[in-house]
Amino acid sequence: MTNVFIVDTNIILNDSNAVFCLPNSEVIIPQTVVSELDKKRDFADNKTAAYNARVFCRKIRKLIKQTKSSTLKVGSSSITLLPHNKEEIEEAISKLGLQPGKADSSIVATAWLVNREKDKNVTLLTNDTNMFLTATALGINVEDFEVNKEFQDVYAGVKTIQLPDTEIIDKIYN
């Protein structure tokens, strides 16, 4: 059975490669997520998130140019950019009692709608606690997505060492 993953914006902001690391899956990126990434491209408060938004969008653009489609085949998986059906999303938000006008509500509603129409295992991937709780309460399968820790653990801080001979520093500067 193919797993279907709906990806929240924060997953991509934390790891621009996240959607490419889900083998044998159908990955769905709602239009709301693309809009949110566009807003975060120049996010001064978090340069890593801004960088990840830009890198991800460039990768997707390159794939779209190659395939000339909004459904992209990547290895054993597919990535689909899901257009935003405003009326259907607003109706679902209202039916589910979600807050209108919020990106999170739109993403949860999208996951709920896809879950209803797919005969597959649909999972919302998010690290947002409130979205996790909301989706769980609505009966949507939801999981956290772990960012690749391998690269995050490389930098462990600053280490100060005392050199017995200060001439070494002078030689380095020279």
Buried (B, 14 or more C-beta within 10 A) or exposed (E): EEBBBBBBBBBBBBBBEBBBEBEEBBBBBBBBBBBBBEEBEEBEEEEEBBBBBBBBBEBBEEBBEEEEEBEBEBEEBBBBBBEBEEEEBBEBBEEBEBEEEEBBBBBBBBBBBBBEEEEBEBBBBBBBEEBBEBBEEBEBBBEEBEBEEEEEEEEEEEEEEEEEEEEEEEEEEE
